[in-house]
Amino acid sequence: MQRHAAKVGVYGCLIHPLRYGGPVYSDCHAAATAGYNSASQSAPPKQTATPDAALRTLGFDATFVNVSFVQTNASGEGRFAATAEGGAKLRAAAEDADVNVVIIGRAGKEGESGDWCRVRTCGDNADLSLPSEQLDLVSHVLAGGKPTVFVLFTTNPVDLSSLLGNVATAAVIHAHYPQTWAGTALAETLAGVSVPAGRMPYSWVTDLSDAGSLDDYRMTGTSKTYRFKQPNKTAALFPFGYGLSYTSFEYSALRVSPLMPSPCDQITLTFTVTNTGSVDADEVVQAYITYDDAPLSTPYRQLVAFERVHTRSGEARTIELVVPPARLALVDDSKAVGGKLPVWMATPLTARLAVGGQQPDQPIASPSNVLSAPLVVHGESRPLEAC
């Protein structure tokens, strides 16, 4: 994003249009904790900068654009959309801006409860759709044709097809529920004062059917987790561990020690990570094991070590990750008889270790490479507690 008074349009507060008693998006300045009714908190939140105010502090000409959204049918249920006047206002503002920032999400529809949640059905989601008034807001802003950044205040996946399929979409920031300092944190990230280094803590499914039934807590047979390969399921839109940065990284010189470990050995991975971009940034280095063969049932892939490291532009750092035997241990369900618990076993196995800023072989990849090496563990199986 350009600085020096670039014009920025800011839209949406993630506050439901009916939550404050009227069919409008509440003013972003009304609640510093965007997405929550401040009246429901035990004490008023400390008033901090909203996104537009924080951007102005950083030198941008940022304006929050607020319009009304009304119900589109007489029954008081169903879709919400901007008035004709509001839609025209949104399109005009979006066309006039150099960059647009739209804050959207599904707060209040993710298992929340309480009085403020009663205006719509809350709890487990029946679909991944954004609320209708947000989709209408998105359509008006994208019609402006200017670069648009979408900020998601949500903890679960949502359908982003209307965003990612438009050439005006410049970026998506997954902010979860950032709370009181959201405005400042968002502005600094947009302006490049802070470099993003977050990584997906779950698999972002594209269809709820890929996640399986909500009352089925098994991980196998679904895309609820990256750990089990499901060739008949749609690939995750954003895989576990995925995340972009304002710089790029290169991995090199991977060494595994010992070369021929026994089941109870600690394994050390040593490698070099180089910041090949133009800005200082954090990188989240990740080590995964992909299993080939073992005497017990295994997941397809598993994160076994990670570390967040800070790198200066052009800096090469030598990183050492330690994988204890517990990270490779497998569950022996045959020993879970007579009311006993399953036993974790350290076992021989063949697999591949991979190191990088992401999983290996992702359909969607970060701008960095992934190193891999074979892993062969020799010896007899033994209970993990005996190691």
C-alpha positions in Angstrom: 0.0 0.0 0.0 1.3 3.4 -0.9 1.8 6.0 1.8 1.9 9.8 1.5 -1.8 10.5 1.9 -3.1 7.8 -0.4 -6.9 7.7 -0.3 -8.2 4.7 1.5 -11.9 3.8 1.8 -12.8 1.7 4.9 -16.1 -0.2 5.0 -18.0 -2.5 7.3 -17.6 -3.0 11.0 -18.7 -6.6 11.4 -21.4 -5.3 13.7 -24.7 -6.8 12.7 -27.0 -4.2 11.3 -29.8 -5.0 13.8 -27.7 -5.3 16.9 -28.1 -1.7 18.0 -31.7 -1.4 17.3 -31.8 -0.3 13.6 -31.1 -1.7 10.1 -27.7 0.0 9.7 -24.1 -0.8 10.0 -23.2 0.8 13.3 -20.5 3.5 13.2 -17.1 1.9 13.6 -16.3 4.6 16.1 -19.1 3.3 18.4 -17.2 0.2 19.6 -13.5 -0.3 19.6 -14.0 -4.1 19.9 -15.3 -4.4 16.4 -17.6 -7.5 16.1 -18.8 -7.4 19.7 -21.5 -5.5 21.5 -19.4 -3.5 24.1 -22.5 -3.3 26.3 -22.2 -7.0 26.9 -18.7 -6.7 28.4 -18.1 -6.5 32.1 -16.5 -3.1 31.7 -16.3 -0.7 28.8 -13.4 -1.4 26.6 -10.5 1.1 26.4 -11.3 3.3 23.4 -8.5 2.8 20.9 -8.1 3.8 17.3 -10.5 2.4 14.8 -9.0 1.2 11.5 -9.6 4.5 9.6 -8.2 6.6 12.5 -5.1 4.4 12.8 -4.5 4.7 9.1 -4.8 8.5 9.3 -2.2 8.4 12.1 0.2 6.7 9.7 -0.3 9.4 7.0 -3.2 8.0 4.9 -6.3 9.9 3.8 -8.6 7.2 5.2 -12.4 7.6 5.5 -14.9 5.2 6.9 -17.9 4.9 4.6 -21.2 4.1 6.4 -24.5 3.3 4.7 -27.8 1.7 5.7 -28.7 -1.9 4.9 -32.4 -2.8 4.9 -34.4 -6.0 4.8 -35.5 -6.8 1.3 -38.8 -8.4 2.1 -41.8 -7.4 4.1 -41.7 -10.3 6.5 -38.7 -9.0 8.2 -36.6 -12.1 7.4 -34.2 -13.0 4.6 -31.7 -10.8 2.7 -30.4 -7.4 3.6 -29.1 -5.0 1.0 -28.0 -1.4 0.8 -30.6 1.2 -0.2 -30.3 2.7 -3.7 -28.8 5.8 -2.2 -26.4 3.7 0.0 -25.3 1.6 -2.9 -24.5 4.6 -5.0 -22.6 6.1 -2.1 -20.5 2.9 -1.7 -19.7 2.7 -5.4 -18.7 6.3 -5.6 -16.4 6.1 -2.6 -14.8 2.9 -3.9 -14.1 4.4 -7.3 -12.7 7.5 -5.7 -10.3 5.7 -3.4 -6.8 4.5 -4.3 -7.3 1.4 -2.1 -10.3 0.0 -0.4 -10.4 -2.0 2.9 -13.5 -4.0 3.7 -14.0 -5.6 7.1 -16.3 -8.7 7.0 -16.9 -11.9 8.8 -19.4 -14.1 10.7 -19.2 -12.9 14.3 -22.4 -14.1 16.1 -22.7 -17.1 13.9 -19.9 -19.3 15.3 -21.4 -20.9 18.3 -21.9 -17.7 20.2 -24.8 -17.2 22.6 -26.5 -14.4 24.6 -29.0 -11.6 23.9 -27.1 -10.0 21.1 -27.0 -13.4 19.2 -30.8 -13.7 19.0 -31.3 -11.5 16.0 -30.2 -14.4 13.8 -29.7 -18.1 14.2 -26.4 -18.7 16.0 -24.4 -21.8 16.8 -23.1 -24.5 14.4 -23.1 -23.2 10.8 -25.3 -24.7 8.1 -23.2 -23.2 5.4 -20.1 -21.0 4.8 -21.9 -18.0 3.4 -21.2 -14.5 4.5 -24.3 -12.5 5.7 -26.3 -11.1 2.8 -25.6 -7.5 3.7 -21.9 -8.1 3.7 -22.1 -9.8 0.2 -24.0 -6.7 -1.0 -21.4 -4.4 0.5 -18.6 -6.5 -1.2 -20.3 -6.3 -4.6 -20.6 -2.5 -4.4 -17.0 -1.9 -3.4 -15.6 -4.4 -5.9 -17.6 -2.6 -8.6 -15.3 0.4 -8.0 -12.5 -1.6 -9.7 -9.9 -0.3 -7.3 -7.4 -2.6 -5.4 -9.4 -4.0 -2.4 -8.1 -5.6 0.8 -10.6 -7.8 2.7 -10.2 -8.3 6.4 -11.9 -11.3 7.9 -13.0 -11.1 11.5 -14.0 -14.8 11.9 -12.7 -17.9 13.5 -14.1 -20.4 11.0 -13.9 -20.8 7.2 -16.2 -18.7 5.1 -17.0 -18.8 1.4 -14.6 -16.4 -0.4 -15.6 -17.2 -4.0 -17.1 -13.7 -4.6 -13.8 -12.2 -3.3 -11.1 -14.3 -4.8 -12.8 -14.5 -8.2 -12.5 -10.7 -8.7 -9.4 -9.0 -10.2 -9.8 -6.1 -7.8 -9.1 -8.3 -4.8 -5.6 -7.4 -3.7 -5.3 -9.3 -0.5 -7.1 -11.1 2.3 -6.1 -10.7 5.9 -7.5 -13.3 8.3 -7.7 -11.4 11.6 -9.7 -13.9 13.7 -11.2 -11.8 16.6 -8.5 -9.2 17.2 -10.4 -7.2 19.8 -9.5 -3.9 21.3 -6.3 -3.0 19.4 -7.7 -4.3 16.1 -7.6 -0.9 14.4 -4.0 -0.2 15.2 -2.8 -3.7 14.4 -4.7 -3.7 11.1 -3.4 -0.3 10.0 0.2 -1.2 10.8 -0.1 -4.5 8.8 -1.7 -2.8 5.8 1.0 0.0 5.8 3.9 -2.4 6.1 4.9 -1.2 9.6 4.2 -4.7 10.8 4.9 -7.7 8.5 2.4 -10.5 8.8 3.7 -13.9 9.9 0.5 -15.7 10.9 -0.1 -19.2 9.8 -3.3 -21.1 9.4 -4.2 -23.1 12.6 -6.6 -25.3 10.8 -7.6 -26.4 7.2 -9.8 -23.9 5.5 -12.4 -26.1 3.8 -14.3 -24.9 0.7 -17.4 -26.9 1.4 -18.9 -28.0 4.7 -19.5 -31.5 3.3 -15.7 -32.0 3.3 -15.7 -31.5 7.0 -18.1 -34.3 7.7 -21.0 -34.4 10.2 -20.8 -32.0 13.1 -21.6 -34.8 15.5 -18.9 -37.1 14.1 -15.6 -36.3 15.9 -13.5 -38.7 14.0 -10.7 -37.0 11.9 -10.4 -39.8 9.3 -12.7 -39.7 6.3 -13.0 -35.9 6.4 -11.0 -32.8 5.6 -11.2 -31.6 9.2 -7.4 -31.9 9.5 -4.4 -31.9 7.3 -3.2 -35.1 9.1 -5.2 -37.6 7.0 -5.0 -37.6 3.2 -8.5 -37.6 1.6 -8.1 -37.9 -2.2 -11.9 -37.7 -2.7 -12.3 -34.5 -0.8 -11.8 -31.0 -2.2 -8.3 -29.6 -1.4 -8.3 -27.0 1.4 -8.5 -23.4 0.1 -5.9 -22.5 2.7 -4.0 -25.5 4.2 -2.9 -25.8 7.8 0.3 -23.9 8.2 -0.2 -21.6 5.2 0.5 -17.9 5.4 2.0 -15.1 3.3 4.6 -12.5 4.2 5.8 -9.2 2.7 9.1 -10.9 1.9 10.3 -14.3 0.7 12.5 -17.0 2.2 14.8 -19.7 0.9 15.7 -22.9 2.7 19.0 -24.8 2.2 21.5 -27.2 3.7 19.2 -29.6 5.5 21.0 -32.1 7.8 19.3 -34.9 9.9 21.1 -36.3 12.9 21.4 -39.2 13.7 21.2 -40.6 10.2 20.0 -44.0 11.4 18.0 -43.3 14.6 16.5 -45.9 16.8 12.8 -45.5 18.0 13.8 -43.7 21.2 16.4 -41.3 19.7 15.9 -37.6 19.6 16.2 -36.3 16.0 17.8 -33.0 15.2 17.1 -31.0 12.0 19.6 -28.4 11.1 19.1 -26.1 8.1 19.6 -22.5 6.8 16.8 -20.1 6.2 17.5 -16.9 4.2 15.4 -13.8 4.0 15.6 -13.2 0.2 13.2 -10.2 0.2 13.6 -6.5 0.9 12.1 -6.2 4.4 12.9 -7.6 7.9 10.3 -10.2 8.9 9.5 -13.2 11.0 9.3 -16.6 9.5 7.5 -19.7 11.0 9.7 -22.6 10.1 7.8 -25.9 10.1 8.9 -29.5 10.1 6.5 -32.3 8.9 6.8 -36.0 8.7 5.0 -37.9 5.9 4.7 -41.6 6.8 5.4 -44.4 4.3 5.5 -47.5 6.5 5.2 -48.4 10.2 3.9 -51.4 12.3 1.0 -49.4 13.6 -1.7 -47.2 12.0 -0.3 -43.7 11.1 -1.6 -40.4 10.0 -0.6 -39.4 6.5 1.3 -36.3 7.6 2.1 -34.6 10.9 3.7 -31.4 12.2 6.6 -32.5 14.4 8.4 -29.2 15.2 8.1 -25.5 14.4 9.7 -22.2 15.5 9.1 -18.5 14.8 12.4 -16.8 13.9 13.1 -13.1 13.0 15.3 -12.4 10.0 16.7 -9.2 8.5 16.5 -8.6 4.8 19.3 -10.7 3.2 20.1 -12.5 6.5 20.8 -16.2 6.5 20.2 -18.0 9.8 21.1 -21.5 10.8 18.1 -23.1 12.6 18.0 -26.2 14.7 14.7 -28.0 15.4 14.6 -30.9 17.8 12.1 -33.8 17.2 11.7 -35.9 20.4 10.5 -39.5 20.1 7.1 -38.5 21.4 6.5 -36.5 18.2 6.9 -39.7 16.1 5.2 -42.1 18.5 2.1 -44.1 17.4 -0.9 -45.3 19.3 -1.4 -49.1 19.8 -5.1 -49.6 20.3 -4.7 -53.3 20.8 -3.4 -52.7 24.3 -6.6 -50.7 25.2 -8.5 -53.7 26.8 -10.0 -54.1 30.2 -10.6 -50.4 30.6 -7.0 -49.6 29.9 -5.9 -46.6 27.8 -4.2 -47.1 24.5 -0.4 -47.2 24.7 1.9 -44.8 22.8 4.7 -46.7 21.1 8.1 -45.7 19.8 8.4 -47.8 16.6 10.6 -48.4 13.6 9.3 -46.6 10.5 10.1 -45.2 7.1 9.0 -41.7 6.2 10.1 -38.4 4.8 10.9 -35.3 6.8 10.2 -31.9 5.2 11.3 -28.5 6.4 10.0 -25.1 5.1 7.5 -22.3 5.8 4.6 -24.6 4.8 3.6 -28.2 4.2 5.3 -30.0 1.2 3.4 -30.4 -2.1 0.6 -27.8 -1.3 -1.8 -26.9 -4.1 -1.4 -23.3 -3.0 2.1 -22.4 -2.0 3.9 -19.6 -0.2 6.9 -18.0 -2.0 9.5 -20.2 -0.4 10.9 -23.7 -1.0 10.6 -26.9 1.0 13.5 -29.3 1.7 13.0 -33.0 2.4 15.1 -36.0 3.5 14.3 -39.7 4.0 13.9 -40.9 7.5 14.4 -44.6 8.5 14.0 -45.5 12.1 15.5 -48.9 13.0 15.0 -51.2 16.0 12.3 -52.8 18.1 9.1 -51.1 19.2 8.8 -50.2 22.8 6.4 -48.2 25.0 7.2 -44.5 24.8 7.3 -44.3 28.6 10.2 -46.8 28.5 12.4 -44.6 26.3 
